[in-house]
Amino acid sequence: MPALTGGDHQIDRSTGVPVRYVREHPGELLHVDMKPIGYEIVHVAVDDASRLAFVQVLPDRRGPTVARFMPPASSRSRGSASSG
C-alpha cells in the first residue's frame, strides 16, 4: 500500500520505489506533446488531475505557435474543476 511522504511523492512501503506523483487540482500540471501529421503538428495538453485533453492542429512547433497554444490549453484545464 503506497504511503504519502509529503509533497507530491508517494513511496511504496514494501519496495521503497516512488509511485507516480499526484496532482489534486485541475490546471496544476499539464503534460504537453507535439506530433507531426503530414505538414502540420498536433499539439496536445493533458491535465494531470482531471485527465482532460486539449488538442489543436497547428502549422509548426516554433516558440510563438506554442505560446499561442498554451493559454487556451491551461485555461481549459483549470476550468474543468467547475465543469465536472
Contacts in CASP RR format, 6 or more apart in sequence:
PFRMAT RR
TARGET T0000
AUTHOR 0000-0000-0000
METHOD contacts of the structure
MODEL  1
MPALTGGDHQIDRSTGVPVRYVREHPGELLHVDMKPIGYEIVHVAVDDAS
RLAFVQVLPDRRGPTVARFMPPASSRSRGSASSG
1 13 0 8 1.000
2 10 0 8 1.000
2 11 0 8 1.000
2 12 0 8 1.000
2 13 0 8 1.000
2 19 0 8 1.000
3 10 0 8 1.000
3 11 0 8 1.000
3 12 0 8 1.000
3 13 0 8 1.000
4 10 0 8 1.000
5 11 0 8 1.000
8 21 0 8 1.000
8 22 0 8 1.000
8 23 0 8 1.000
9 18 0 8 1.000
9 19 0 8 1.000
9 21 0 8 1.000
10 18 0 8 1.000
10 19 0 8 1.000
10 20 0 8 1.000
10 21 0 8 1.000
10 22 0 8 1.000
11 17 0 8 1.000
11 18 0 8 1.000
11 19 0 8 1.000
12 18 0 8 1.000
12 19 0 8 1.000
21 48 0 8 1.000
23 29 0 8 1.000
23 48 0 8 1.000
23 49 0 8 1.000
24 49 0 8 1.000
25 49 0 8 1.000
25 81 0 8 1.000
26 47 0 8 1.000
26 49 0 8 1.000
26 50 0 8 1.000
26 52 0 8 1.000
26 77 0 8 1.000
26 78 0 8 1.000
26 79 0 8 1.000
26 80 0 8 1.000
26 81 0 8 1.000
27 47 0 8 1.000
27 48 0 8 1.000
27 49 0 8 1.000
27 50 0 8 1.000
27 74 0 8 1.000
27 77 0 8 1.000
27 78 0 8 1.000
27 79 0 8 1.000
27 80 0 8 1.000
28 48 0 8 1.000
28 49 0 8 1.000
29 47 0 8 1.000
29 48 0 8 1.000
29 49 0 8 1.000
30 45 0 8 1.000
30 46 0 8 1.000
30 47 0 8 1.000
30 48 0 8 1.000
30 73 0 8 1.000
30 74 0 8 1.000
30 77 0 8 1.000
31 45 0 8 1.000
31 46 0 8 1.000
31 48 0 8 1.000
32 43 0 8 1.000
32 44 0 8 1.000
32 45 0 8 1.000
32 70 0 8 1.000
32 73 0 8 1.000
33 43 0 8 1.000
33 44 0 8 1.000
34 41 0 8 1.000
34 42 0 8 1.000
34 43 0 8 1.000
34 44 0 8 1.000
34 61 0 8 1.000
34 66 0 8 1.000
35 41 0 8 1.000
35 42 0 8 1.000
35 44 0 8 1.000
36 42 0 8 1.000
37 57 0 8 1.000
39 59 0 8 1.000
40 57 0 8 1.000
40 58 0 8 1.000
40 59 0 8 1.000
41 57 0 8 1.000
41 58 0 8 1.000
41 59 0 8 1.000
41 60 0 8 1.000
41 61 0 8 1.000
41 65 0 8 1.000
42 55 0 8 1.000
42 56 0 8 1.000
42 57 0 8 1.000
43 55 0 8 1.000
43 56 0 8 1.000
43 57 0 8 1.000
43 58 0 8 1.000
43 61 0 8 1.000
43 65 0 8 1.000
43 66 0 8 1.000
43 69 0 8 1.000
43 73 0 8 1.000
44 53 0 8 1.000
44 54 0 8 1.000
44 55 0 8 1.000
45 53 0 8 1.000
45 54 0 8 1.000
45 55 0 8 1.000
45 69 0 8 1.000
45 70 0 8 1.000
45 73 0 8 1.000
45 74 0 8 1.000
45 77 0 8 1.000
46 52 0 8 1.000
46 53 0 8 1.000
46 54 0 8 1.000
47 53 0 8 1.000
47 77 0 8 1.000
47 80 0 8 1.000
50 77 0 8 1.000
50 80 0 8 1.000
50 81 0 8 1.000
52 76 0 8 1.000
52 77 0 8 1.000
52 80 0 8 1.000
54 72 0 8 1.000
54 73 0 8 1.000
54 76 0 8 1.000
54 77 0 8 1.000
56 69 0 8 1.000
56 72 0 8 1.000
56 73 0 8 1.000
58 65 0 8 1.000
58 68 0 8 1.000
58 69 0 8 1.000
59 65 0 8 1.000
END
